[in-house]
Amino acid sequence: MHKPTVICVVAGALLAAAPLFAQEPAAQAPTDSTALVHAREVMRSIPLIDGHNDLPYELREKAGGDLDSLDIAEAQDSLMTDIARLRAGQVGGQFFVAYVPAELIGHGAARFALMQIDLIHRMADRYPETFEFARSAEDIRRIFDQGKIAALIGLEGGHAIEGSLDVLRTFYGLGVRYMTLTHWATHDWADAATDDPEWQGLKPGFGENVIREMNRLGMLVDLSHVSDSTMVDAMRISRAPVIYSHSSARALDHHVRNVPDDILRILGTNGGVVMVNFAPDYVSEDLRLWSVRADSVRDSLRAAFPDDTAGMRAAYVGWRDANPRPDATLSQVADHLDHLVATAGIDHVGIGSDFDGIGFTPVGLEDVSTFPDLVAELVRRGYPDEDIRKILGGNLLRALDRAEVVAAQMQAEAGPLVGTLPSPYGELPED
């Protein structure tokens, strides 16, 4: 069945520089030091839950998943995450991501997902004084009260279920509490933001049933990386809140990975949460445009120097020196938070850094130790403590609580859905 593609109208005007929450005329803005002290105090009252950290993939790439050879109990300059910096950043709950590259579609995606899920469990077990594995909102609260970091699993890439609701249930049983429906590529039941559409959203039937079964299980539907039409389809079907584990505002940065205003405005009707991403290309429009130009220049130079790699590189370095890359900044990340709050509502915004999944970071947000600096910026902008607590983790906890309630209701109504698409490996041979 054909479903019309949703056309999103992107707001052209940026927010004014004034704080989102006006202060009394006689009030004096906090100094940098007092804002940071206040930020740390607020962060002690509720877990900061970061929706997206790609440390597990870095551990796989850099050490083959061997936690002895890359020990995050020690300072790790090649990473954005280690235990000391998690503690310095006052992280209370962390979704560690089992990222599955789109190149593995039809080539062992479920196997790789299982390897990454196992790695996250091994990491939590290895550092019991720091982490405890969490499967519920109540687990997060309890673990935070004990002074530890709640370790959770997000599965990045719906292709990892290999077209099987049975595999989806297996991942939930292993502790996966959200699944990003796509990554960069459209696959056999959902369209991605960064690929050509095949289904104009979710594949009728199976794709829609993935959402229903995730609701029945209590697994959050993550709409980062999906097309606008997939976003709308998922919110139409989902009885539980959806999340964007690492996405920002398209009105401020026109990257297709960000969320347009018309969809932000309906997020509240679902009860969902959009968790601001720190990826510089998704934060700074100037940087995004520079990256587009840089890609074009590289393509042109490859054509101009087809047999001269050194000449091509030298020409590109010359262009880059004459056209330096703009920075993204902590202040711009706070601008995105301002816009998300103004458009989606204060009850629908969180933080999803994408640390260790990005090549570089905004100035001022270099690693997981810098979360308090972002919170201090919210203090300086006049956010009330209650609203800061919502952004830090209150909104995500509410979404998890609601997902668990919906799951209990749906499990009382019906058993597991049955559904399997044709195997990417072909049919099994007959005996």
C-alpha positions as CSV (number, residue, x, y, z in Angstrom):
1,M,0.0,0.0,0.0
2,H,1.4,3.4,-1.0
3,K,1.7,5.9,1.8
4,P,2.4,9.6,0.8
5,T,5.8,10.9,1.9
6,V,5.5,13.5,4.6
7,I,6.7,16.9,3.5
8,C,8.4,18.8,6.4
9,V,8.5,22.5,6.5
10,V,11.7,23.7,8.2
11,A,11.6,26.8,10.1
12,G,14.1,29.4,8.8
13,A,14.4,31.7,11.7
14,L,16.8,30.9,14.5
15,L,16.1,31.5,18.2
16,A,17.0,34.9,19.6
17,A,20.1,35.1,21.7
18,A,18.2,35.9,24.9
19,P,17.7,33.1,27.5
20,L,14.7,30.9,27.0
21,F,13.5,31.5,30.5
22,A,13.5,35.2,31.4
23,Q,14.8,36.2,34.8
24,E,13.7,39.0,37.1
25,P,15.2,42.3,35.9
26,A,17.2,42.7,39.2
27,A,18.6,39.2,39.0
28,Q,22.3,38.7,38.1
29,A,23.3,36.0,35.8
30,P,25.5,33.3,37.5
31,T,29.2,33.5,37.0
32,D,30.9,30.6,35.3
33,S,32.1,29.2,38.6
34,T,28.8,29.6,40.4
35,A,26.9,28.1,37.5
36,L,29.2,25.0,37.5
37,V,28.8,24.5,41.2
38,H,25.1,24.8,40.9
39,A,25.0,22.4,37.9
40,R,26.9,19.8,39.8
41,E,24.5,20.1,42.7
42,V,21.5,19.6,40.5
43,M,23.2,16.6,38.8
44,R,23.5,14.9,42.2
45,S,19.7,14.9,42.5
46,I,18.9,12.9,39.4
47,P,20.8,10.5,37.1
48,L,22.1,12.1,33.9
49,I,21.1,9.5,31.4
50,D,23.1,9.8,28.1
51,G,21.1,8.1,25.4
52,H,24.0,7.2,23.1
53,N,27.6,6.2,23.6
54,D,29.6,4.2,21.0
55,L,32.3,3.0,23.3
56,P,31.6,-0.7,22.6
57,Y,32.3,-0.3,18.9
58,E,35.6,1.5,19.7
59,L,36.6,-1.3,22.0
60,R,35.9,-3.8,19.2
61,E,37.8,-1.7,16.6
62,K,40.8,-0.8,18.8
63,A,41.1,-4.0,20.8
64,G,39.0,-6.7,19.2
65,G,36.7,-6.5,22.2
66,D,39.5,-7.5,24.6
67,L,38.9,-5.6,27.8
68,D,42.3,-6.6,29.1
69,S,44.2,-4.8,26.4
70,L,42.1,-1.7,26.5
71,D,41.2,-1.1,30.2
72,I,38.8,1.8,30.7
73,A,39.7,1.8,34.4
74,E,42.9,3.6,33.2
75,A,43.0,6.9,31.3
76,Q,42.4,6.3,27.6
77,D,43.5,9.2,25.5
78,S,42.4,7.5,22.3
79,L,38.8,7.4,23.6
80,M,36.2,9.9,24.7
81,T,35.0,7.6,27.5
82,D,36.7,6.0,30.5
83,I,35.7,5.4,34.1
84,A,37.4,8.4,35.6
85,R,35.9,10.8,33.1
86,L,32.4,9.2,33.4
87,R,32.7,9.9,37.1
88,A,33.9,13.4,36.5
89,G,31.0,14.0,34.2
90,Q,28.6,12.7,36.8
91,V,27.0,10.2,34.5
92,G,24.2,8.3,36.2
93,G,22.9,6.1,33.4
94,Q,24.5,5.3,30.1
95,F,23.0,3.6,27.0
96,F,26.0,1.8,25.6
97,V,25.3,1.1,21.9
98,A,25.5,-2.2,20.2
99,Y,26.1,-0.6,16.8
100,V,25.8,-2.8,13.7
101,P,27.3,-1.4,10.5
102,A,24.9,-1.3,7.6
103,E,27.5,-3.1,5.5
104,L,26.5,-6.2,7.5
105,I,23.0,-6.3,6.0
106,G,22.8,-9.9,4.8
107,H,26.3,-10.6,6.1
108,G,26.0,-11.5,9.7
109,A,24.3,-8.5,11.3
110,A,22.7,-10.5,14.1
111,R,26.0,-12.2,14.9
112,F,27.8,-8.9,15.2
113,A,24.9,-7.5,17.4
114,L,25.3,-10.5,19.7
115,M,29.0,-10.0,20.0
116,Q,28.5,-6.3,20.9
117,I,25.7,-7.1,23.4
118,D,28.1,-9.7,25.0
119,L,30.9,-7.1,25.1
120,I,28.6,-4.6,27.0
121,H,27.7,-7.3,29.5
122,R,31.3,-8.2,30.0
123,M,32.2,-4.5,30.5
124,A,29.6,-4.0,33.2
125,D,30.6,-7.3,34.9
126,R,34.3,-6.3,34.8
127,Y,33.8,-3.1,36.7
128,P,31.2,-3.9,39.4
129,E,32.3,-1.0,41.6
130,T,31.4,1.4,38.7
131,F,28.6,-0.2,36.7
132,E,25.5,-2.3,37.3
133,F,23.5,-3.6,34.4
134,A,20.0,-2.1,34.2
135,R,16.8,-3.4,32.5
136,S,14.2,-1.0,33.8
137,A,13.6,2.6,34.9
138,E,13.5,1.4,38.6
139,D,16.9,-0.3,38.1
140,I,18.3,3.1,36.9
141,R,17.0,4.9,40.0
142,R,18.2,2.2,42.4
143,I,21.7,2.0,40.8
144,F,22.1,5.8,40.9
145,D,21.1,5.9,44.5
146,Q,23.8,3.4,45.2
147,G,26.4,5.7,43.6
148,K,27.0,3.5,40.5
149,I,26.4,4.1,36.8
150,A,23.4,2.2,35.3
151,A,24.7,0.4,32.1
152,L,22.0,-0.1,29.5
153,I,22.0,-1.4,25.9
154,G,20.7,0.3,22.8
155,L,20.8,-1.7,19.6
156,E,21.6,0.6,16.6
157,G,20.3,-0.7,13.4
158,G,17.0,-2.6,12.9
159,H,18.7,-4.7,10.2
160,A,20.3,-6.6,13.2
161,I,17.0,-8.5,13.7
162,E,17.4,-9.9,10.2
163,G,13.7,-9.7,9.5
164,S,12.7,-11.8,12.5
165,L,10.4,-10.9,15.4
166,D,11.9,-14.0,17.2
167,V,15.3,-12.4,17.0
168,L,13.9,-9.1,18.2
169,R,12.5,-10.9,21.3
170,T,15.9,-12.6,21.9
171,F,17.6,-9.2,21.9
172,Y,15.1,-7.9,24.5
173,G,15.8,-10.9,26.7
174,L,19.5,-10.1,26.5
175,G,18.8,-6.6,27.9
176,V,18.3,-4.4,24.8
177,R,16.0,-1.6,25.9
178,Y,15.9,0.5,22.7
179,M,16.4,-0.3,19.0
180,T,17.3,2.3,16.4
181,L,15.1,1.3,13.5
182,T,17.7,2.0,10.8
183,H,21.3,3.2,10.5
184,W,22.6,4.8,7.3
185,A,20.8,2.4,4.9
186,T,17.2,1.6,4.1
187,H,16.7,-2.1,4.7
188,D,14.0,-4.7,4.3
189,W,11.3,-3.1,6.5
190,A,12.2,0.6,7.1
191,D,13.5,3.7,5.3
192,A,16.6,5.6,6.5
193,A,17.1,9.3,6.4
194,T,20.4,9.0,4.5
195,D,19.3,6.5,1.8
196,D,16.7,6.2,-1.0
197,P,13.3,5.3,0.3
198,E,11.8,1.9,-0.5
199,W,8.7,1.8,1.7
200,Q,7.8,5.5,2.1
201,G,8.2,4.9,5.8
202,L,7.7,1.5,7.4
203,K,7.0,-1.6,5.3
204,P,3.3,-2.3,5.6
205,G,2.7,-5.4,7.7
206,F,6.1,-6.5,9.0
207,G,7.6,-3.1,9.6
208,E,4.5,-2.0,11.5
209,N,4.5,-5.2,13.5
210,V,8.1,-4.5,14.6
211,I,6.8,-1.4,16.4
212,R,3.9,-3.3,17.9
213,E,6.1,-6.1,19.2
214,M,8.7,-3.6,20.6
215,N,5.7,-2.0,22.5
216,R,4.6,-5.4,23.7
217,L,8.1,-6.2,25.0
218,G,8.8,-2.8,26.5
219,M,11.6,-1.9,24.1
220,L,11.8,1.8,23.2
221,V,11.5,2.7,19.5
222,D,14.4,4.9,18.5
223,L,13.8,7.2,15.5
224,S,17.3,8.6,15.1
225,H,18.6,7.8,11.6
226,V,15.2,7.1,10.1
227,S,13.4,9.0,7.3
228,D,10.7,11.6,8.2
229,S,8.0,9.3,6.9
230,T,9.3,6.4,9.1
231,M,9.2,8.8,12.1
232,V,5.6,9.6,11.4
233,D,4.6,6.0,10.7
234,A,6.3,4.8,14.0
235,M,4.5,7.5,16.1
236,R,1.2,6.6,14.4
237,I,1.5,3.0,15.5
238,S,3.4,3.2,18.8
239,R,1.3,3.0,22.0
240,A,4.5,3.8,24.0
241,P,6.7,6.9,23.9
242,V,9.4,6.9,21.1
243,I,12.8,8.4,21.5
244,Y,15.5,10.0,19.4
245,S,18.6,8.6,21.1
246,H,20.9,11.1,19.4
247,S,19.3,13.8,17.1
248,S,19.2,17.6,17.1
249,A,17.0,20.3,15.6
250,R,16.8,20.6,11.8
251,A,15.7,24.2,12.1
252,L,19.2,25.1,13.4
253,D,21.2,22.6,11.3
254,H,19.6,21.3,8.1
255,H,21.1,17.8,8.3
256,V,18.6,15.1,7.5
257,R,19.6,13.3,10.7
258,N,18.1,16.1,12.7
259,V,14.3,16.4,13.5
260,P,12.2,18.9,11.7
261,D,9.9,21.2,13.6
262,D,6.6,19.8,12.3
263,I,7.6,16.4,13.8
264,L,8.9,17.9,17.0
265,R,5.5,19.5,17.4
266,I,3.7,16.2,17.4
267,L,6.3,14.4,19.6
268,G,4.4,15.5,22.7
269,T,1.3,13.7,21.6
270,N,3.3,10.5,21.7
271,G,5.1,11.4,25.0
272,G,8.4,10.9,23.3
273,V,11.9,12.3,24.0
274,V,14.4,13.8,21.6
275,M,18.0,13.6,23.0
276,V,20.3,16.2,21.6
277,N,23.3,15.0,19.6
278,F,26.8,16.5,19.9
279,A,28.0,15.4,16.5
280,P,29.5,18.7,15.1
281,D,27.9,18.3,11.6
282,Y,24.5,18.1,13.3
283,V,25.2,21.1,15.6
284,S,26.7,23.8,13.4
285,E,25.1,24.7,10.1
286,D,28.3,26.5,9.0
287,L,30.2,23.3,9.6
288,R,27.6,21.2,7.8
289,L,27.9,23.4,4.7
290,W,31.7,23.3,4.9
291,S,31.6,19.5,5.0
292,V,29.4,19.5,1.9
293,R,31.8,21.8,0.1
294,A,34.8,19.7,1.3
295,D,33.2,16.5,-0.1
296,S,32.6,18.2,-3.4
297,V,36.2,19.5,-3.6
298,R,37.5,16.0,-2.9
299,D,35.4,14.5,-5.6
300,S,36.6,17.2,-8.1
301,L,40.2,16.7,-7.2
302,R,39.9,12.9,-7.6
303,A,38.7,13.5,-11.1
304,A,41.4,16.0,-11.8
305,F,44.2,13.8,-10.4
306,P,43.1,10.3,-11.4
307,D,46.6,8.8,-11.3
308,D,48.3,11.2,-8.8
309,T,47.1,10.5,-5.3
310,A,49.9,12.7,-3.8
311,G,49.0,15.6,-6.0
312,M,45.3,15.2,-5.1
313,R,46.1,15.2,-1.4
314,A,48.3,18.2,-1.7
315,A,45.7,20.2,-3.6
316,Y,43.1,19.3,-1.0
317,V,45.3,20.3,1.8
318,G,45.8,23.6,0.0
319,W,42.1,24.1,-0.3
320,R,41.6,23.2,3.4
321,D,44.3,25.6,4.6
322,A,42.6,28.4,2.6
323,N,39.1,27.3,3.9
324,P,39.5,26.2,7.5
325,R,36.9,24.1,9.1
326,P,34.5,26.0,11.3
327,D,34.0,24.8,14.9
328,A,30.9,23.6,16.6
329,T,30.6,24.7,20.2
330,L,29.0,23.9,23.5
331,S,26.9,27.1,23.2
332,Q,25.5,25.8,19.9
333,V,24.5,22.5,21.5
334,A,22.7,24.6,24.1
335,D,21.0,26.5,21.3
336,H,19.6,23.2,20.0
337,L,18.3,22.4,23.5
338,D,16.6,25.8,23.6
339,H,15.0,25.1,20.3
340,L,13.9,21.5,21.1
341,V,12.4,22.8,24.4
342,A,10.6,25.7,22.7
343,T,9.2,23.4,19.9
344,A,8.6,20.0,21.4
345,G,8.2,21.1,25.0
346,I,10.3,20.8,28.2
347,D,8.9,17.3,28.9
348,H,10.3,15.9,25.6
349,V,14.0,16.7,25.6
350,G,17.1,14.8,26.8
351,I,20.8,14.3,26.0
352,G,22.3,11.7,23.6
353,S,25.9,12.7,23.1
354,D,27.2,10.2,20.5
355,F,30.6,10.2,22.3
356,D,33.0,7.7,20.7
357,G,30.8,7.5,17.7
358,I,32.0,10.9,16.3
359,G,35.4,11.8,14.9
360,F,35.6,15.1,16.8
361,T,33.5,17.1,19.1
362,P,32.1,20.6,19.8
363,V,34.6,22.9,21.5
364,G,33.8,22.6,25.2
365,L,32.3,19.1,25.0
366,E,35.4,17.0,24.3
367,D,34.5,13.9,26.3
368,V,32.2,12.5,28.9
369,S,33.7,14.5,31.7
370,T,32.3,17.7,30.2
371,F,28.5,17.1,30.8
372,P,28.5,19.5,33.8
373,D,29.8,22.3,31.6
374,L,26.7,21.9,29.4
375,V,24.4,21.8,32.4
376,A,26.2,25.0,33.7
377,E,25.3,26.7,30.4
378,L,21.7,25.8,31.0
379,V,22.0,27.4,34.5
380,R,23.4,30.5,33.0
381,R,20.5,30.6,30.5
382,G,18.0,30.7,33.3
383,Y,16.6,27.1,33.2
384,P,14.9,26.3,36.5
385,D,16.3,23.3,38.3
386,E,13.1,21.3,37.8
387,D,13.5,21.7,34.0
388,I,17.2,20.8,34.1
389,R,16.3,17.6,35.9
390,K,13.8,16.7,33.2
391,I,16.5,17.2,30.5
392,L,19.1,15.3,32.4
393,G,17.1,12.1,32.9
394,G,13.6,12.8,34.2
395,N,12.0,12.7,30.7
396,L,13.8,9.5,29.7
397,L,12.8,7.8,33.0
398,R,9.2,8.9,32.4
399,A,9.3,7.4,28.9
400,L,10.7,4.1,30.2
401,D,8.1,4.0,32.9
402,R,5.4,4.5,30.4
403,A,6.8,1.9,28.0
404,E,6.8,-0.7,30.8
405,V,3.2,0.1,31.6
406,V,2.2,-0.3,28.0
407,A,4.1,-3.5,27.8
408,A,2.2,-5.0,30.7
409,Q,-1.1,-4.0,29.2
410,M,-0.3,-5.4,25.8
411,Q,1.1,-8.7,27.3
412,A,-2.2,-9.1,29.1
413,E,-4.1,-8.5,25.8
414,A,-2.2,-10.9,23.5
415,G,0.9,-13.1,23.1
416,P,3.9,-12.5,20.9
417,L,3.5,-11.5,17.3
418,V,4.7,-14.0,14.7
419,G,6.5,-12.7,11.7
420,T,9.6,-13.4,9.6
421,L,10.8,-12.0,6.3
422,P,12.7,-14.1,3.8
423,S,16.2,-14.8,5.1
424,P,19.0,-12.7,3.7
425,Y,21.0,-15.9,3.4
426,G,18.5,-17.7,1.2
427,E,16.5,-20.8,2.1
428,L,18.0,-23.6,4.1
429,P,18.9,-26.7,1.9
430,E,16.5,-29.6,2.1
431,D,17.6,-32.8,3.7
